[in-house]
């Protein structure tokens, strides 16, 4: 079972899975009991050289570059999982105002950052 160490202790992936995510400042049907501060989850990914070559050819002829789509989907899922783990380790059961940001890094790498406000809902 996947575990992560935090300031408050260990968090299992099952605990992280129970975390609610909302892009709004509220979660419909729930009341915010306590705000616990900002939490983040991120991952840094780089492209595979062979896949990058295929993508370069694909740009000539047009169409979706599925290898990049898959890479971004995996990175987004990883960043959101880490966001949930961070929130669970703080004792939250939700993350409100969730946002996702990307940054290009040297060497063809990219960071995908998910962030929001950890909260206890009731």
N, C-alpha and C positions, 0 to 999 in steps of 0.2 A: 504494500500500500504506500502511495506517495505521501511523504511528510515534508514539512518545511519548518525550520526553526525561526522563531520570531522573538520580539521583545517580551511577549507574555507567555511563551511556551510553544508546544508543538501543535500543529494543526493538520488534521487528516484531510484527504481529498474529499471524503464524505461530508465533512463539516463545510468545506469550501463549496460543495455542490448545493448546499442548502441556502447559500447567500442569494438574496434577491438583488437584481440589478435594475436600475431605472435611470433613464437619461433625464428625467424630470427631477425637480427638487423635492418631490413627494412620491409616494407609492400608493396608488389608488386602493382604498379599502384598509389602509394601515395608518397609524398615527406615529409620528416620530417622537420617541420618548427621550432619546439622548443622541447628540451628535458627538462622534468620537474623533473627528479630524480627518485629514486627507490620507488616503491610502493609494498606493500605486502598484502596478504590475508591468513588467517590461520584458522584452526579449530583443536580442540583436541577431539578425540573420544575414547571411551572405548567399549569393547565387552560386550555383554549381557551374563550373566553367563549361562543361558540355551542354548543359541546359541553356546557358547564356548564349552559346554559339547558335543553337537551334532558335532561340528567341530572336537573335539578330537577323536570321534568314526570314523568320516569320514577319518581321517588321517591313520587309521589302514587299511582301505579297499582301499584307494586311490581315486582319482578323484578330481574334483573342489569343493572347499568349498564355495558354493554360498553365504552363509551368510557373509563371509569376503569380497567377491567380491562386494556385495551390499553395505556393510559398506564403503569400499574404494571408490566406485563410488559416494556415497552420500557425503563423505568427500571431494573428489576432486571437485565436483560441488559446494559445499559450499565455499571452499577456492578460487576457480576461481571467484565466484560471489563477494566475499569480495574483491578480487584483483580489479575487475572491479569497484566496488563502491569506493574504495580508489583512483583509477585513475580518475574517474569522479569527485570526490570531489576536486581534484587538478586542474581541468579544462582540463584534457587530453581527447582525443578521441581515444587513442590507448595505448596498452602496448606492448612494443617490448622486445625481448630476454626473453620471458616467460620461467620460469623453475619451476619445482615442486620438493620439497624435503620432505622426511619423517623422523621422529625421534621417537624412542621408549622411552616412559616415564615410570617411576615406576608405579606399579599397573595395568599393562596391557593396559595403555593408549598409544595413538599414536598421534603425531601432524603431520598434513599435511600442508605444507607451499607453497604457490604460490607467486612468486616474479618476477619482471621485471622492465623495465624502462618506466615510463609514458612519453607520447609524444603527441604533437599536430601535426596532419598530415593534409596536404591539397592536 
